[in-house]
Amino acid sequence: MPSGRLGIGVDIGSTATKVAVVDASGELVRTELMPTGFSSVDAAKRARAAMIQRDSPFVSSRVVATGYGRVAVPYADKVVTEITCHGRGAARLFGLDGTVIDVGGQDTKVIRLRGGRVFKFVMNDKCAAGTGRFLEVMADRLGVSHDELSALARAGEPTQISSMCTVFAESEVISLVGRGEPRENIARGVVESVVGRVAALVGSAGGAEPYYLTGGLCDNEYVVEQLGEKLGASVTTCPEARYAGALGAALMALELE
C-alpha cells in the first residue's frame, strides 16, 4: 500500500458493497467487493475490516460514503449521493463528457456529464424490469448462472417479454417455460427486455455519445454488445467501472480537510 494520505470511498449498494482506495495523486490503488447482505450497517463494518486487514490506513485517511446505505457508515467523514459519486468516478475512468449508464441491483441511473460534472440525470422506477437484479431473478428461474444466461441468449431467437414489473415478467417467463419455449429464446428475451428498458431510459435523459457503462454488468460482454446495438453506438466499459461510485467517493475524500 502506498505511503502518505489516501482517499477511501465506500459505496454500499442494494446488492453489493464496493470500496475504492486512491493515492494522493488520485490513482486507484485498491478495491474491495462484497455482498451487502441484509444489513447496510453490517456491510459497512465488513468493508472497514477488509481494509484494515489489507493494511489500508483508515486513521490517516478520509472516508466518503455513498450508495443506498451511505448513512449506515459511522466512520465516514462525509456522505455524498451516488449520482455525484458515479459521475465523478466515471469522468475519471472515461472522460469529462458523455453519458454514464449505471445498471445497479435495484435501479438504473443515466447520468449526463459535461466538463466532468453532472448536469442531468434520470433514474428508472424501482419495480421496472431493467436492472441487474432482474437478470439474476430470471437466471435463477431458468436454472442457470448469470454468465450462462448471457451465453444462452447469444444462441437464442428473439422472444418478447413485455411486462414492466419484475414479478409480472417472471410470470411471463414461467408461462414460456410451460409452453416449451427453448431456454435460449427465453434468455434472449430476458436480456433484450433489460437492454430495451435501459436504452429507453437513456433516450429519456437525452443521452448522447460517448456512452459509458458502469455497475455490475460491465463484465457482461453480451449485454454491452446488445446495448450498443440498441443505442446505435459503441458502449465503453472496463472492469474498474464496477467501482465508479466508490472511486468518485474516494476522489472526493482526498479533497476533505
C-alpha positions as protocol buffer text, in pm:
chain_id: "A"
residue {
  index: 1
  type: MET
  ca { x: 0 y: 0 z: 0 }
}
residue {
  index: 2
  type: PRO
  ca { x: 143 y: 343 z: -93 }
}
residue {
  index: 3
  type: SER
  ca { x: 251 y: 566 z: 193 }
}
residue {
  index: 4
  type: GLY
  ca { x: 101 y: 909 z: 254 }
}
residue {
  index: 5
  type: ARG
  ca { x: -255 y: 1025 z: 262 }
}
residue {
  index: 6
  type: LEU
  ca { x: -518 y: 815 z: 87 }
}
residue {
  index: 7
  type: GLY
  ca { x: -878 y: 871 z: -13 }
}
residue {
  index: 8
  type: ILE
  ca { x: -1124 y: 593 z: 64 }
}
residue {
  index: 9
  type: GLY
  ca { x: -1468 y: 558 z: -90 }
}
residue {
  index: 10
  type: VAL
  ca { x: -1731 y: 316 z: 44 }
}
residue {
  index: 11
  type: ASP
  ca { x: -2027 y: 252 z: -186 }
}
residue {
  index: 12
  type: ILE
  ca { x: -2297 y: 46 z: -18 }
}
residue {
  index: 13
  type: GLY
  ca { x: -2538 y: -62 z: -289 }
}
residue {
  index: 14
  type: SER
  ca { x: -2857 y: -264 z: -254 }
}
residue {
  index: 15
  type: THR
  ca { x: -2683 y: -588 z: -355 }
}
residue {
  index: 16
  type: ALA
  ca { x: -2307 y: -521 z: -347 }
}
residue {
  index: 17
  type: THR
  ca { x: -2071 y: -310 z: -140 }
}
residue {
  index: 18
  type: LYS
  ca { x: -1767 y: -164 z: -312 }
}
residue {
  index: 19
  type: VAL
  ca { x: -1460 y: 4 z: -165 }
}
residue {
  index: 20
  type: ALA
  ca { x: -1205 y: 206 z: -361 }
}
residue {
  index: 21
  type: VAL
  ca { x: -877 y: 347 z: -234 }
}
residue {
  index: 22
  type: VAL
  ca { x: -685 y: 617 z: -422 }
}
residue {
  index: 23
  type: ASP
  ca { x: -340 y: 757 z: -351 }
}
residue {
  index: 24
  type: ALA
  ca { x: -254 y: 1124 z: -312 }
}
residue {
  index: 25
  type: SER
  ca { x: -244 y: 1168 z: -691 }
}
residue {
  index: 26
  type: GLY
  ca { x: -590 y: 1016 z: -734 }
}
residue {
  index: 27
  type: GLU
  ca { x: -471 y: 684 z: -878 }
}
residue {
  index: 28
  type: LEU
  ca { x: -680 y: 380 z: -792 }
}
residue {
  index: 29
  type: VAL
  ca { x: -462 y: 151 z: -581 }
}
residue {
  index: 30
  type: ARG
  ca { x: -708 y: -93 z: -422 }
}
residue {
  index: 31
  type: THR
  ca { x: -1064 y: -218 z: -447 }
}
residue {
  index: 32
  type: GLU
  ca { x: -1285 y: -449 z: -243 }
}
residue {
  index: 33
  type: LEU
  ca { x: -1615 y: -611 z: -341 }
}
residue {
  index: 34
  type: MET
  ca { x: -1857 y: -797 z: -116 }
}
residue {
  index: 35
  type: PRO
  ca { x: -2230 y: -870 z: -93 }
}
residue {
  index: 36
  type: THR
  ca { x: -2422 y: -608 z: 102 }
}
residue {
  index: 37
  type: GLY
  ca { x: -2643 y: -870 z: 260 }
}
residue {
  index: 38
  type: PHE
  ca { x: -2935 y: -796 z: 491 }
}
residue {
  index: 39
  type: SER
  ca { x: -2777 y: -506 z: 682 }
}
residue {
  index: 40
  type: SER
  ca { x: -2603 y: -196 z: 545 }
}
residue {
  index: 41
  type: VAL
  ca { x: -2456 y: -140 z: 891 }
}
residue {
  index: 42
  type: ASP
  ca { x: -2300 y: -487 z: 886 }
}
residue {
  index: 43
  type: ALA
  ca { x: -2174 y: -429 z: 530 }
}
residue {
  index: 44
  type: ALA
  ca { x: -2005 y: -108 z: 644 }
}
residue {
  index: 45
  type: LYS
  ca { x: -1832 y: -296 z: 927 }
}
residue {
  index: 46
  type: ARG
  ca { x: -1715 y: -570 z: 691 }
}
residue {
  index: 47
  type: ALA
  ca { x: -1584 y: -312 z: 445 }
}
residue {
  index: 48
  type: ARG
  ca { x: -1380 y: -146 z: 718 }
}
residue {
  index: 49
  type: ALA
  ca { x: -1249 y: -479 z: 844 }
}
residue {
  index: 50
  type: ALA
  ca { x: -1141 y: -577 z: 493 }
}
residue {
  index: 51
  type: MET
  ca { x: -948 y: -253 z: 452 }
}
residue {
  index: 52
  type: ILE
  ca { x: -779 y: -285 z: 790 }
}
residue {
  index: 53
  type: GLN
  ca { x: -684 y: -643 z: 709 }
}
residue {
  index: 54
  type: ARG
  ca { x: -527 y: -520 z: 386 }
}
residue {
  index: 55
  type: ASP
  ca { x: -332 y: -252 z: 580 }
}
residue {
  index: 56
  type: SER
  ca { x: -526 y: 45 z: 447 }
}
residue {
  index: 57
  type: PRO
  ca { x: -455 y: 328 z: 696 }
}
residue {
  index: 58
  type: PHE
  ca { x: -805 y: 438 z: 793 }
}
residue {
  index: 59
  type: VAL
  ca { x: -673 y: 653 z: 1076 }
}
residue {
  index: 60
  type: SER
  ca { x: -470 y: 881 z: 849 }
}
residue {
  index: 61
  type: SER
  ca { x: -717 y: 886 z: 559 }
}
residue {
  index: 62
  type: ARG
  ca { x: -1053 y: 1045 z: 487 }
}
residue {
  index: 63
  type: VAL
  ca { x: -1358 y: 835 z: 403 }
}
residue {
  index: 64
  type: VAL
  ca { x: -1659 y: 933 z: 192 }
}
residue {
  index: 65
  type: ALA
  ca { x: -1964 y: 705 z: 186 }
}
residue {
  index: 66
  type: THR
  ca { x: -2214 y: 680 z: -97 }
}
residue {
  index: 67
  type: GLY
  ca { x: -2483 y: 449 z: -230 }
}
residue {
  index: 68
  type: TYR
  ca { x: -2808 y: 309 z: -100 }
}
residue {
  index: 69
  type: GLY
  ca { x: -2668 y: 253 z: 250 }
}
residue {
  index: 70
  type: ARG
  ca { x: -2439 y: 554 z: 279 }
}
residue {
  index: 71
  type: VAL
  ca { x: -2596 y: 677 z: 604 }
}
residue {
  index: 72
  type: ALA
  ca { x: -2501 y: 346 z: 768 }
}
residue {
  index: 73
  type: VAL
  ca { x: -2125 y: 416 z: 758 }
}
residue {
  index: 74
  type: PRO
  ca { x: -2039 y: 562 z: 1101 }
}
residue {
  index: 75
  type: TYR
  ca { x: -1670 y: 614 z: 1022 }
}
residue {
  index: 76
  type: ALA
  ca { x: -1737 y: 823 z: 709 }
}
residue {
  index: 77
  type: ASP
  ca { x: -1619 y: 1184 z: 720 }
}
residue {
  index: 78
  type: LYS
  ca { x: -1886 y: 1277 z: 467 }
}
residue {
  index: 79
  type: VAL
  ca { x: -2176 y: 1119 z: 277 }
}
residue {
  index: 80
  type: VAL
  ca { x: -2242 y: 1205 z: -88 }
}
residue {
  index: 81
  type: THR
  ca { x: -2520 y: 1094 z: -325 }
}
residue {
  index: 82
  type: GLU
  ca { x: -2447 y: 812 z: -566 }
}
residue {
  index: 83
  type: ILE
  ca { x: -2530 y: 1031 z: -867 }
}
residue {
  index: 84
  type: THR
  ca { x: -2249 y: 1273 z: -782 }
}
residue {
  index: 85
  type: CYS
  ca { x: -2003 y: 996 z: -699 }
}
residue {
  index: 86
  type: HIS
  ca { x: -2080 y: 787 z: -1007 }
}
residue {
  index: 87
  type: GLY
  ca { x: -2040 y: 1092 z: -1228 }
}
residue {
  index: 88
  type: ARG
  ca { x: -1708 y: 1180 z: -1069 }
}
residue {
  index: 89
  type: GLY
  ca { x: -1575 y: 825 z: -1090 }
}
residue {
  index: 90
  type: ALA
  ca { x: -1687 y: 773 z: -1449 }
}
residue {
  index: 91
  type: ALA
  ca { x: -1530 y: 1105 z: -1554 }
}
residue {
  index: 92
  type: ARG
  ca { x: -1202 y: 985 z: -1406 }
}
residue {
  index: 93
  type: LEU
  ca { x: -1221 y: 646 z: -1579 }
}
residue {
  index: 94
  type: PHE
  ca { x: -1351 y: 750 z: -1919 }
}
residue {
  index: 95
  type: GLY
  ca { x: -1373 y: 1121 z: -1994 }
}
residue {
  index: 96
  type: LEU
  ca { x: -1523 y: 1452 z: -1890 }
}
residue {
  index: 97
  type: ASP
  ca { x: -1814 y: 1447 z: -2136 }
}
residue {
  index: 98
  type: GLY
  ca { x: -2061 y: 1173 z: -2218 }
}
residue {
  index: 99
  type: THR
  ca { x: -2347 y: 962 z: -2089 }
}
residue {
  index: 100
  type: VAL
  ca { x: -2292 y: 729 z: -1795 }
}
residue {
  index: 101
  type: ILE
  ca { x: -2524 y: 428 z: -1776 }
}
residue {
  index: 102
  type: ASP
  ca { x: -2518 y: 262 z: -1435 }
}
residue {
  index: 103
  type: VAL
  ca { x: -2717 y: -61 z: -1412 }
}
residue {
  index: 104
  type: GLY
  ca { x: -2747 y: -141 z: -1043 }
}
residue {
  index: 105
  type: GLY
  ca { x: -2915 y: -416 z: -849 }
}
residue {
  index: 106
  type: GLN
  ca { x: -3239 y: -228 z: -780 }
}
residue {
  index: 107
  type: ASP
  ca { x: -3229 y: 74 z: -1010 }
}
residue {
  index: 108
  type: THR
  ca { x: -3066 y: 208 z: -1323 }
}
residue {
  index: 109
  type: LYS
  ca { x: -2924 y: 558 z: -1349 }
}
residue {
  index: 110
  type: VAL
  ca { x: -2837 y: 758 z: -1659 }
}
residue {
  index: 111
  type: ILE
  ca { x: -2604 y: 1049 z: -1588 }
}
residue {
  index: 112
  type: ARG
  ca { x: -2501 y: 1307 z: -1844 }
}
residue {
  index: 113
  type: LEU
  ca { x: -2160 y: 1461 z: -1790 }
}
residue {
  index: 114
  type: ARG
  ca { x: -2041 y: 1794 z: -1914 }
}
residue {
  index: 115
  type: GLY
  ca { x: -1690 y: 1905 z: -1827 }
}
residue {
  index: 116
  type: GLY
  ca { x: -1667 y: 1629 z: -1566 }
}
residue {
  index: 117
  type: ARG
  ca { x: -1978 y: 1747 z: -1381 }
}
residue {
  index: 118
  type: VAL
  ca { x: -2331 y: 1607 z: -1366 }
}
residue {
  index: 119
  type: PHE
  ca { x: -2572 y: 1836 z: -1549 }
}
residue {
  index: 120
  type: LYS
  ca { x: -2864 y: 1595 z: -1593 }
}
residue {
  index: 121
  type: PHE
  ca { x: -2971 y: 1252 z: -1469 }
}
residue {
  index: 122
  type: VAL
  ca { x: -3271 y: 1020 z: -1467 }
}
residue {
  index: 123
  type: MET
  ca { x: -3346 y: 701 z: -1276 }
}
residue {
  index: 124
  type: ASN
  ca { x: -3581 y: 417 z: -1357 }
}
residue {
  index: 125
  type: ASP
  ca { x: -3878 y: 307 z: -1150 }
}
residue {
  index: 126
  type: LYS
  ca { x: -3760 y: 59 z: -886 }
}
residue {
  index: 127
  type: CYS
  ca { x: -4011 y: -205 z: -1000 }
}
residue {
  index: 128
  type: ALA
  ca { x: -3911 y: -178 z: -1367 }
}
residue {
  index: 129
  type: ALA
  ca { x: -3754 y: -481 z: -1531 }
}
residue {
  index: 130
  type: GLY
  ca { x: -3436 y: -304 z: -1631 }
}
residue {
  index: 131
  type: THR
  ca { x: -3188 y: -383 z: -1355 }
}
residue {
  index: 132
  type: GLY
  ca { x: -2919 y: -632 z: -1270 }
}
residue {
  index: 133
  type: ARG
  ca { x: -3142 y: -793 z: -1009 }
}
residue {
  index: 134
  type: PHE
  ca { x: -3395 y: -873 z: -1282 }
}
residue {
  index: 135
  type: LEU
  ca { x: -3129 y: -1072 z: -1469 }
}
residue {
  index: 136
  type: GLU
  ca { x: -3037 y: -1258 z: -1151 }
}
residue {
  index: 137
  type: VAL
  ca { x: -3400 y: -1349 z: -1081 }
}
residue {
  index: 138
  type: MET
  ca { x: -3454 y: -1472 z: -1436 }
}
residue {
  index: 139
  type: ALA
  ca { x: -3129 y: -1669 z: -1444 }
}
residue {
  index: 140
  type: ASP
  ca { x: -3237 y: -1842 z: -1123 }
}
residue {
  index: 141
  type: ARG
  ca { x: -3579 y: -1913 z: -1271 }
}
residue {
  index: 142
  type: LEU
  ca { x: -3412 y: -2077 z: -1573 }
}
residue {
  index: 143
  type: GLY
  ca { x: -3171 y: -2271 z: -1352 }
}
residue {
  index: 144
  type: VAL
  ca { x: -2855 y: -2113 z: -1489 }
}
residue {
  index: 145
  type: SER
  ca { x: -2584 y: -1876 z: -1370 }
}
residue {
  index: 146
  type: HIS
  ca { x: -2565 y: -1511 z: -1472 }
}
residue {
  index: 147
  type: ASP
  ca { x: -2289 y: -1590 z: -1724 }
}
residue {
  index: 148
  type: GLU
  ca { x: -2476 y: -1891 z: -1859 }
}
residue {
  index: 149
  type: LEU
  ca { x: -2783 y: -1675 z: -1915 }
}
residue {
  index: 150
  type: SER
  ca { x: -2586 y: -1449 z: -2150 }
}
residue {
  index: 151
  type: ALA
  ca { x: -2433 y: -1747 z: -2330 }
}
residue {
  index: 152
  type: LEU
  ca { x: -2780 y: -1892 z: -2385 }
}
residue {
  index: 153
  type: ALA
  ca { x: -2914 y: -1555 z: -2502 }
}
residue {
  index: 154
  type: ARG
  ca { x: -2641 y: -1526 z: -2764 }
}
residue {
  index: 155
  type: ALA
  ca { x: -2763 y: -1852 z: -2921 }
}
residue {
  index: 156
  type: GLY
  ca { x: -3137 y: -1778 z: -2892 }
}
residue {
  index: 157
  type: GLU
  ca { x: -3405 y: -1632 z: -3111 }
}
residue {
  index: 158
  type: PRO
  ca { x: -3597 y: -1313 z: -3024 }
}
residue {
  index: 159
  type: THR
  ca { x: -3877 y: -1371 z: -2771 }
}
residue {
  index: 160
  type: GLN
  ca { x: -4078 y: -1083 z: -2633 }
}
residue {
  index: 161
  type: ILE
  ca { x: -4112 y: -1023 z: -2260 }
}
residue {
  index: 162
  type: SER
  ca { x: -4329 y: -717 z: -2221 }
}
residue {
  index: 163
  type: SER
  ca { x: -4403 y: -671 z: -1850 }
}
residue {
  index: 164
  type: MET
  ca { x: -4253 y: -364 z: -1683 }
}
residue {
  index: 165
  type: CYS
  ca { x: -4261 y: -525 z: -1337 }
}
residue {
  index: 166
  type: THR
  ca { x: -4015 y: -796 z: -1236 }
}
residue {
  index: 167
  type: VAL
  ca { x: -4288 y: -1005 z: -1071 }
}
residue {
  index: 168
  type: PHE
  ca { x: -4513 y: -1000 z: -1379 }
}
residue {
  index: 169
  type: ALA
  ca { x: -4216 y: -1056 z: -1611 }
}
residue {
  index: 170
  type: GLU
  ca { x: -4125 y: -1362 z: -1407 }
}
residue {
  index: 171
  type: SER
  ca { x: -4479 y: -1489 z: -1461 }
}
residue {
  index: 172
  type: GLU
  ca { x: -4429 y: -1440 z: -1835 }
}
residue {
  index: 173
  type: VAL
  ca { x: -4110 y: -1646 z: -1820 }
}
residue {
  index: 174
  type: ILE
  ca { x: -4288 y: -1922 z: -1626 }
}
residue {
  index: 175
  type: SER
  ca { x: -4559 y: -1930 z: -1895 }
}
residue {
  index: 176
  type: LEU
  ca { x: -4296 y: -1951 z: -2170 }
}
residue {
  index: 177
  type: VAL
  ca { x: -4126 y: -2238 z: -1992 }
}
residue {
  index: 178
  type: GLY
  ca { x: -4462 y: -2413 z: -1955 }
}
residue {
  index: 179
  type: ARG
  ca { x: -4526 y: -2378 z: -2330 }
}
residue {
  index: 180
  type: GLY
  ca { x: -4195 y: -2544 z: -2407 }
}
residue {
  index: 181
  type: GLU
  ca { x: -4012 y: -2236 z: -2536 }
}
residue {
  index: 182
  type: PRO
  ca { x: -3638 y: -2315 z: -2559 }
}
residue {
  index: 183
  type: ARG
  ca { x: -3431 y: -2170 z: -2277 }
}
residue {
  index: 184
  type: GLU
  ca { x: -3207 y: -1997 z: -2530 }
}
residue {
  index: 185
  type: ASN
  ca { x: -3501 y: -1799 z: -2665 }
}
residue {
  index: 186
  type: ILE
  ca { x: -3627 y: -1708 z: -2319 }
}
residue {
  index: 187
  type: ALA
  ca { x: -3277 y: -1599 z: -2214 }
}
residue {
  index: 188
  type: ARG
  ca { x: -3254 y: -1375 z: -2520 }
}
residue {
  index: 189
  type: GLY
  ca { x: -3593 y: -1227 z: -2441 }
}
residue {
  index: 190
  type: VAL
  ca { x: -3481 y: -1154 z: -2085 }
}
residue {
  index: 191
  type: VAL
  ca { x: -3161 y: -978 z: -2194 }
}
residue {
  index: 192
  type: GLU
  ca { x: -3338 y: -785 z: -2469 }
}
residue {
  index: 193
  type: SER
  ca { x: -3603 y: -676 z: -2218 }
}
residue {
  index: 194
  type: VAL
  ca { x: -3339 y: -528 z: -1987 }
}
residue {
  index: 195
  type: VAL
  ca { x: -3141 y: -370 z: -2268 }
}
residue {
  index: 196
  type: GLY
  ca { x: -3455 y: -221 z: -2421 }
}
residue {
  index: 197
  type: ARG
  ca { x: -3559 y: -60 z: -2093 }
}
residue {
  index: 198
  type: VAL
  ca { x: -3210 y: 78 z: -2032 }
}
residue {
  index: 199
  type: ALA
  ca { x: -3191 y: 220 z: -2384 }
}
residue {
  index: 200
  type: ALA
  ca { x: -3532 y: 385 z: -2338 }
}
residue {
  index: 201
  type: LEU
  ca { x: -3408 y: 545 z: -2016 }
}
residue {
  index: 202
  type: VAL
  ca { x: -3103 y: 677 z: -2199 }
}
residue {
  index: 203
  type: GLY
  ca { x: -3337 y: 831 z: -2455 }
}
residue {
  index: 204
  type: SER
  ca { x: -3548 y: 997 z: -2187 }
}
residue {
  index: 205
  type: ALA
  ca { x: -3232 y: 1158 z: -2049 }
}
residue {
  index: 206
  type: GLY
  ca { x: -3138 y: 1291 z: -2391 }
}
residue {
  index: 207
  type: GLY
  ca { x: -2828 y: 1073 z: -2380 }
}
residue {
  index: 208
  type: ALA
  ca { x: -2561 y: 1125 z: -2644 }
}
residue {
  index: 209
  type: GLU
  ca { x: -2227 y: 969 z: -2733 }
}
residue {
  index: 210
  type: PRO
  ca { x: -1991 y: 868 z: -2594 }
}
residue {
  index: 211
  type: TYR
  ca { x: -2165 y: 611 z: -2377 }
}
residue {
  index: 212
  type: TYR
  ca { x: -2005 y: 461 z: -2067 }
}
residue {
  index: 213
  type: LEU
  ca { x: -2136 y: 160 z: -1876 }
}
residue {
  index: 214
  type: THR
  ca { x: -2077 y: 128 z: -1502 }
}
residue {
  index: 215
  type: GLY
  ca { x: -2218 y: -109 z: -1242 }
}
residue {
  index: 216
  type: GLY
  ca { x: -2233 y: -485 z: -1210 }
}
residue {
  index: 217
  type: LEU
  ca { x: -2291 y: -561 z: -1580 }
}
residue {
  index: 218
  type: CYS
  ca { x: -1965 y: -411 z: -1706 }
}
residue {
  index: 219
  type: ASP
  ca { x: -1810 y: -757 z: -1747 }
}
residue {
  index: 220
  type: ASN
  ca { x: -2110 y: -896 z: -1938 }
}
residue {
  index: 221
  type: GLU
  ca { x: -1992 y: -874 z: -2298 }
}
residue {
  index: 222
  type: TYR
  ca { x: -2325 y: -976 z: -2448 }
}
residue {
  index: 223
  type: VAL
  ca { x: -2518 y: -707 z: -2259 }
}
residue {
  index: 224
  type: VAL
  ca { x: -2260 y: -447 z: -2361 }
}
residue {
  index: 225
  type: GLU
  ca { x: -2290 y: -554 z: -2726 }
}
residue {
  index: 226
  type: GLN
  ca { x: -2670 y: -554 z: -2724 }
}
residue {
  index: 227
  type: LEU
  ca { x: -2688 y: -217 z: -2551 }
}
residue {
  index: 228
  type: GLY
  ca { x: -2456 y: -73 z: -2813 }
}
residue {
  index: 229
  type: GLU
  ca { x: -2682 y: -206 z: -3087 }
}
residue {
  index: 230
  type: LYS
  ca { x: -2990 y: -54 z: -2926 }
}
residue {
  index: 231
  type: LEU
  ca { x: -2819 y: 284 z: -2887 }
}
residue {
  index: 232
  type: GLY
  ca { x: -2664 y: 272 z: -3232 }
}
residue {
  index: 233
  type: ALA
  ca { x: -2317 y: 342 z: -3093 }
}
residue {
  index: 234
  type: SER
  ca { x: -2044 y: 158 z: -2908 }
}
residue {
  index: 235
  type: VAL
  ca { x: -2056 y: 144 z: -2528 }
}
residue {
  index: 236
  type: THR
  ca { x: -1727 y: 177 z: -2343 }
}
residue {
  index: 237
  type: THR
  ca { x: -1662 y: -1 z: -2015 }
}
residue {
  index: 238
  type: CYS
  ca { x: -1383 y: -162 z: -1814 }
}
residue {
  index: 239
  type: PRO
  ca { x: -1350 y: -387 z: -1505 }
}
residue {
  index: 240
  type: GLU
  ca { x: -1288 y: -84 z: -1280 }
}
residue {
  index: 241
  type: ALA
  ca { x: -1619 y: 69 z: -1389 }
}
residue {
  index: 242
  type: ARG
  ca { x: -1797 y: -151 z: -1137 }
}
residue {
  index: 243
  type: TYR
  ca { x: -1629 y: 66 z: -872 }
}
residue {
  index: 244
  type: ALA
  ca { x: -1718 y: 402 z: -1030 }
}
residue {
  index: 245
  type: GLY
  ca { x: -1927 y: 518 z: -733 }
}
residue {
  index: 246
  type: ALA
  ca { x: -1666 y: 416 z: -478 }
}
residue {
  index: 247
  type: LEU
  ca { x: -1392 y: 572 z: -692 }
}
residue {
  index: 248
  type: GLY
  ca { x: -1578 y: 901 z: -713 }
}
residue {
  index: 249
  type: ALA
  ca { x: -1626 y: 895 z: -335 }
}
residue {
  index: 250
  type: ALA
  ca { x: -1256 y: 822 z: -282 }
}
residue {
  index: 251
  type: LEU
  ca { x: -1155 y: 1115 z: -503 }
}
residue {
  index: 252
  type: MET
  ca { x: -1382 y: 1344 z: -302 }
}
residue {
  index: 253
  type: ALA
  ca { x: -1231 y: 1210 z: 19 }
}
residue {
  index: 254
  type: LEU
  ca { x: -891 y: 1339 z: -94 }
}
residue {
  index: 255
  type: GLU
  ca { x: -1034 y: 1691 z: -108 }
}
residue {
  index: 256
  type: LEU
  ca { x: -1156 y: 1692 z: 252 }
}
residue {
  index: 257
  type: GLU
  ca { x: -958 y: 1892 z: 506 }
}
